[in-house]
């Protein structure tokens, strides 16, 4: 479990330190006092990425060069320094040359109000969800995903040039296909593995006999090499790579009907089921549940769904929950409470 968390020059915090316990940990206080930032720091400490922003430069405190997140997880001391100039990882006070060992220490599942965009937002949101779970489930996925994205950026850069040199463009087709096939295979397998867990979680939260079905729609039409070759004219016209895993889509169906037309309550239930499904998937694969970070989501749920969600969370998982007050949860006295503001 995560036993301590320390931040410096992180968002609104000049410096802050907090001790956590194994069960439920609550951060309470008014909005804009740093509750979500502490959850974000915990995620960054374990996964080296933010669930809120693409660039870590955005979490550096105003007029500071960089931030530090520091903590103890599973009795290992993790220290991460970030600035736009350099990054430094130290594991048990030994500086690391790469993040491989670090990222195998702990898993995280993030629950937030913005998760509803998984159901009603663009496909990029759903791809990022799969990628966040995939990098934790499969140790090699992060490397292949980054290699694919690098090849894609390079190929698109050449396609945007006034004079398109296809010999140079084709030089990136090999790594694009190699790593793109791997990314597609992992995403497809991950969604198939999520299906039963997400459907069971959806039934538990909704209390209704609605079935949840997940559908993976590959952006490479199932044969990346053939589709890429066939898209040459369109790529040249649009000056970008039009075929590949960066165009993958995930579709959701409730009782075989597209979830796009579902009510907001149904969509919130759907995304909670996805997150719970991911939690169960990671727990089954690694033998221990991931750290659960729940950012002020209970206020958006009716009492029935709120209680159903609490009951569905793995009892042995460490949980960090932000909320403006604890009146809705009488049993909160059994957890550690941090008050901000």
Helices and strands as residue ranges (DSSP letters): E 2-10, E 13-19, E 24-28, H 35-47, G 56-59, E 66-73, E 76-83, E 87-91, E 94-95, H 100-103, E 108-112, G 113-116, H 117-120, H 123-137, H 141-159, H 166-170, H 173-206, E 212-217, H 224-230, H 232-238, G 245-247, E 249-254, E 257-258, G 259-261, H 264-286, E 291-295, G 298-300, H 303-312, E 319-323, G 330-334, E 336-339
